[in-house]
Amino acid sequence: MPNPSEHQFSDGVIVFEGIEYWVEDLLIYSEQEQILTRWREFLQGWQEWEKEHIERKVVLIGTDITKGIVPIGSDERTRRDVTGRVFQMTAKASSQMDLIWYGISQKIK
């Protein structure tokens, strides 16, 4: 996962899309708690980057895979659970959160 302290990022908007795919990739070689720790550190790093200049903004986009029928397979259930926790952590850390469903935006926070 990109870290603002390891790269030069200009001021402006940074968009990260596909959170659920990051979780899926991390589950290949990491335990659940390691992923949640890394995600927490990811969020903190980008929050600090955002606060350094008023014109900086981070946008995180993910597809909610936590709705619907619970998968039978253990790996898919784990992916769904960890993704849900990552989304919860993201929502808690965010100043604004919108749910977009079929192109209709609903402000959550």
MARRODO-828508 format. One record per residue: x, y, z of N, C-alpha, C in turn; residue number from 1. Coordinates in steps of 0.2 Angstrom, whole numbers. Last residue first. Layout:
# residues N
  n.xx  n.yy  n.zz ca.xx ca.yy ca.zz  c.xx  c.yy  c.zz pos
     X     Y     Z     X     Y     Z     X     Y     Z NUM
...
END
This chain:
# residues 109
  n.xx  n.yy  n.zz ca.xx ca.yy ca.zz  c.xx  c.yy  c.zz pos
  -109    52    32  -106    56    37  -103    62    34 109
  -117    49    22  -118    45    28  -115    49    33 108
  -127    54     8  -122    56    13  -123    52    19 107
  -129    45    -6  -132    46     0  -126    48     5 106
  -131    46   -24  -126    47   -18  -131    49   -12 105
  -134    35   -37  -137    40   -32  -133    40   -26 104
  -128    25   -44  -127    32   -46  -130    37   -42 103
  -131    14   -38  -134    15   -44  -134    22   -46 102
  -126    21   -24  -129    15   -26  -133    17   -32 101
  -114    27   -13  -116    28   -20  -119    21   -22 100
  -112    35     2  -113    29    -1  -116    30    -8  99
   -99    45     9  -104    44     5  -105    37     2  98
   -91    54    22   -92    47    19   -99    47    15  97
   -79    63    30   -85    63    25   -85    56    23  96
   -68    61    38   -72    67    39   -79    67    35  95
   -64    44    43   -65    49    38   -69    55    41  94
   -62    35    53   -56    39    52   -58    45    47  93
   -74    27    52   -72    30    58   -67    36    57  92
   -72    22    39   -77    27    40   -76    30    47  91
   -61    14    41   -60    19    36   -66    25    37  90
   -66     4    49   -60     9    51   -60    15    47  89
   -75    -1    41   -77     2    47   -72     7    50  88
   -67    -6    30   -72    -1    29   -74     2    35  87
   -61   -16    38   -57   -11    35   -61    -5    33  86
   -71   -24    41   -68   -21    47   -64   -15    44  85
   -75   -29    28   -80   -25    32   -76   -21    38  84
   -63   -36    25   -65   -30    21   -70   -26    25  83
   -64   -46    34   -59   -42    35   -60   -35    31  82
   -76   -53    30   -75   -50    36   -70   -45    37  81
   -72   -56    16   -78   -52    18   -78   -49    25  80
   -62   -65    19   -61   -59    15   -66   -54    16  79
   -68   -75    27   -63   -71    30   -62   -64    26  78
   -77   -80    17   -80   -77    23   -74   -72    26  77
   -67   -85     8   -72   -79     6   -75   -76    12  76
   -62   -95    16   -57   -90    13   -62   -84    11  75
   -73  -104    18   -69  -100    24   -65   -94    21  74
   -87  -104     8   -80  -105     9   -77  -101    14  73
  -100   -98     8   -99  -105    11   -92  -106    13  72
  -104   -81    11  -101   -86     7  -100   -93    11  71
  -120   -74    15  -113   -76    18  -110   -82    14  70
  -128   -64     4  -128   -70     7  -120   -71     9  69
  -127   -46     7  -130   -52     4  -128   -58     8  68
  -112   -36    10  -120   -37     9  -121   -44     6  67
   -99   -34     8  -101   -37    15  -109   -38    15  66
   -93   -27    -2   -94   -34    -3   -97   -38     3  65
   -93   -12    -8   -96   -15    -2   -97   -23    -4  64
   -79    -6   -15   -86    -9   -16   -88   -13   -10  63
   -71    10   -12   -72     3   -11   -79     1   -13  62
   -61    24   -11   -66    21   -15   -66    13   -14  61
   -55    38    -4   -55    31    -4   -61    28    -7  60
   -46    53    -6   -52    50    -7   -51    42    -8  59
   -38    66     2   -38    59     0   -45    56    -1  58
   -31    82    -2   -37    78     0   -36    71    -2  57
   -24    98     1   -23    91     0   -30    87     2  56
   -25   111     4   -27   109    -3   -27   102    -4  55
   -19   113    16   -27   113    16   -29   111     9  54
    -7   102    22    -9   107    17   -16   107    16  53
    -6    92    32    -1    96    31    -2   103    26  52
   -17    84    32   -17    89    36   -12    94    35  51
   -13    74    23   -19    78    21   -19    84    25  50
    -3    67    30    -2    70    24    -7    75    22  49
   -11    62    40    -6    67    42    -4    71    36  48
   -19    53    33   -22    58    37   -17    64    38  47
    -9    44    28   -13    49    24   -17    54    27  46
    -6    38    41    -1    41    36    -4    46    31  45
   -18    33    45   -15    38    49   -10    42    45  44
   -20    23    35   -25    28    36   -22    34    40  43
    -9    15    37   -10    18    30   -15    24    31  42
   -11    10    50    -5    14    48    -6    18    42  41
   -23     3    47   -23     8    52   -17    13    51  40
   -18    -7    38   -23    -2    36   -23     4    41  39
    -9   -14    47    -7   -10    41   -12    -5    38  38
   -19   -19    56   -13   -15    58   -11   -11    52  37
   -26   -27    47   -29   -22    51   -24   -17    53  36
   -16   -36    43   -19   -32    38   -23   -26    42  35
   -13   -42    56    -8   -39    52   -11   -34    47  34
   -25   -49    58   -23   -43    63   -18   -39    59  33
   -26   -58    48   -31   -53    48   -28   -47    52  32
    -9   -61    40   -15   -63    45   -20   -57    45  31
    -4   -62    23    -4   -59    30   -10   -62    34  30
    -4   -67    10     2   -68    14     2   -64    21  29
   -17   -65     6   -13   -71     3    -7   -72     7  28
   -22   -54    10   -24   -60    14   -20   -66    11  27
   -18   -44     1   -15   -44     8   -16   -51    11  26
   -28   -46    -9   -21   -47   -10   -17   -48    -4  25
   -40   -42    -2   -39   -49    -5   -32   -51    -6  24
   -37   -29     1   -38   -34     6   -37   -41     4  23
   -36   -24   -12   -30   -23    -8   -31   -29    -2  22
   -50   -26   -15   -45   -30   -19   -38   -29   -15  21
   -56   -17    -8   -58   -24    -7   -53   -28   -10  20
   -52    -4   -13   -50    -7    -6   -51   -14    -5  19
   -53     2   -25   -52    -5   -25   -50    -7   -18  18
   -43    18   -26   -49    14   -28   -48     6   -27  17
   -38    33   -20   -37    26   -20   -43    22   -21  16
   -33    48   -25   -39    44   -25   -36    37   -25  15
   -29    64   -20   -26    57   -21   -32    53   -20  14
   -28    81   -25   -32    75   -23   -29    69   -25  13
   -15    92   -19   -21    90   -23   -25    84   -20  12
     3    92   -20    -3    94   -17    -9    93   -22  11
    12    77   -24    11    84   -24     4    85   -21  10
    22    66   -16    16    67   -18    15    74   -19   9
    35    55   -15    34    62   -16    27    63   -19   8
    35    42    -3    35    44   -10    34    52   -10   7
    35    38    10    40    35     6    40    38    -1   6
    25    45    16    31    47    19    37    43    14   5
    13    40    11    15    46     9    22    48    11   4
    13    24     4    14    27    10    16    34     8   3
     3    11    -4     7    17    -4     7    21     2   2
     4    -6     0     0     0     0     4     6     0   1
END
